[in-house]
């Protein structure tokens, strides 16, 4: 039986960066004078951002680990929300790229403690277990702790989904799992702790969209 899209649930969050976060750029070559591990930035204004794909992928991965799925697509409830290409099941959830808040941009613009525009550089190395000396020094760029990013999430609700509460509940479980894990790279070394603050949740109904 065909189903109809009856509404969308529009959520707005503020993501608080609790510990410095690194989501890497895909550049293969490091520019002279640049850091070894740069962060991803918007090409239009050089501002760091959090890709929606990184947030969505991490939430899904954590939920699947909690559910005991051996591989992606192993849990029908998670597939129902996030989609599964192998079964031609579309995603019900849209997680948009998350951009730095106006307040955080202003604060970092005026900060005397950033090493690069809107970011800090953390120096790391590997300790040689025999000599006790530091080997392979490297520089990792991070968005500093205390920065906030704006995030929009949209959940599609179909007429066989009741009121969409099941999808909202699963998403909230995934967000809580992420808050107790990390986003981006080097989480085991303290990077990437985040906290989600929900600002609004607004239903957008299509029930009478085509009524005359």
N, C-alpha and C positions, 0 to 999 in steps of 0.2 A: 504494500500500500504506500502511495506517495505521501510524503510529509511536507508540512509547510513551516517556514520560518515565521514564528509569531512574535518574537521580540529579541532584543539584544540587552544584555546587562553590561553597562559601562561603568568600569571602576577606575578610580584615580588614586594613586599611591604616591607617597614620597619615600624614596629609598635613601636611608642614612648609611653612609660608609663608616663603619665602626673601626675597622683597621684598614690601612692602606690597600688599595685594590689594583691589580694588574690584569687587564684584558688586552692581550697582545695584538699588535698590528701584524699584517701578513707580509710586510716588506721583507724581501730576501736579502737586500744589501743594507748594511749600516753605513750611514753617511759619516764622513770624517768629522770628528768632534761630537758625534751623536752617542746615545746610549746603546748598549748591546741589545736590550730588550725594551723597545718602545711600546707605548700604549696605543690603542686605536683612537683616532680622532676624526672629527667631521672635516671633510675637505673644504667646506664653505667658510669656516671660521676657526679651524684648528682646535675646537673645543673637544675634550675627551667626552665619550659617551659610552653607555652600556648597551650593546646590541640586544635587541629583543630575542634573537635566536639563542644567545648565550643564556639568558634568563630562562626562557622556555625549555631549552634542552637540559639545563641543570635541574629544574623542578621535575621534569619528566623522569630523568635518570634517578633521582632520589626516590620518587614514588615507586618506580619499578624495583629498586633495590629493597625498599620496605616491603613491597608485595611479594618479594622472592622471585621475581621474573629473571630467568637466566639470560634473556636477551630482549632487545626492544620488540614490542608487540606481543609480549607474553601475558598481558593482563587485559581482559576485555573492558573493564571499567576505565582504565587509563587510556586505552585505545579510543574509547567512546568520546573522551574529552579532547585528547591530543591528536587523534587521527592515526591511521596506519595505512601507508601507501600500498603495502602488499595485499590488503583487503579492499583497496579502493575506498577507504573510509576517510572522509575529509575531517580536518580539525575543526572543532567547535570553538576553539579559543584563539584569540589574536593578542599577541603580546608585542607592543610597539617598541621601537628603539627608545631608550630612556636618556633624556638630555639633562644636562646640568641646570639646576635651578638658577633663577636670576640672582638670588641672594648669594648663593655660593660662588657664582661667577664673579660678582662684585668683590666678595671677600678675598678670593684668590688673586684677582687683579691687583688688589691693594696690599697683599701680603708680602712681607720681607723674607719669608721663609721657604718660598718655592724655589726649586732649582731650574725648572723649565716652565714655560707658560702653563699654569693651572696644574702643575704636577711636581712631585718630589722624585729624587733619584736615590735609590738604596743600593749601597755597595755590598756585594756578597762574595764569598769564596768557598772553596772546598778545603777542608783540613786534611793534610796528608797524615794517615794514621801511624806511619813509621817515623817521619821526621817531626811531626807536630807543627809543621809550617803550613801557611795558607797557599793553596794552589788555585789556578784558574780564576783570578779575580774577574768579576763582571758587574755591570751596572744594570739595575732593573728600575724602570720608570713606573711610578704608582700615582694614582689619584689619592690625595691625602685623606686621612681620617677626619671626620667632621664635615665632609662634603655631602650635599644632598642632590639627588636626581629625581626628576619628575617622571612618572610612569603611568601609561594608560593600558588597561587590559579590557578586552571586549569578549564576552561569552555569548555565542549564538544559542538561542533556545528554540527548539522545534516543538511542534504540537504533540509529539510523543514523549516529551521531556518533562511533563507536568509543569512546574514553575521554574525549573532550572536550579533548584536548591541543591540537588545532587552534584551538579557541576561546580557550583560555588563552594560547597563543602570540600570537595576533592582539591580544588585549587588552594583553598585556605590551608589544608593539610600539607600541600606541597610547599607553600610559602613558609610555613612554620618549620618544615624540615630544612629548607634552605637557610633560614636564620640560625639553625643549629649546625650548619655546615659552612660552606664558603662559596663565593662566586669568583670566577676567574682562575688564575694560576697561583701556584705556590701556597695553597691553603694550609698544607701541613706545616708550613713555616710561619704561619700567623697572618697571611694575607687574606683579604677578601671577606671578612665578616661583615654582614649587612643586616639591617633591620628595616622592615616594611611598616610604614604608617599609612593606614587607609584613610583617605580624605573624604571621598564620596563613593556612593554606589547608586546608579540611576538606571531604572528600566526604561527602555525605548520600545514601545509597543507598535506592532504592525497589524494588530487585530482587525482594524477597520481601514486599512491602508487603501483598499480599492473600492470602498463603499462610495456609492454615488450620492 
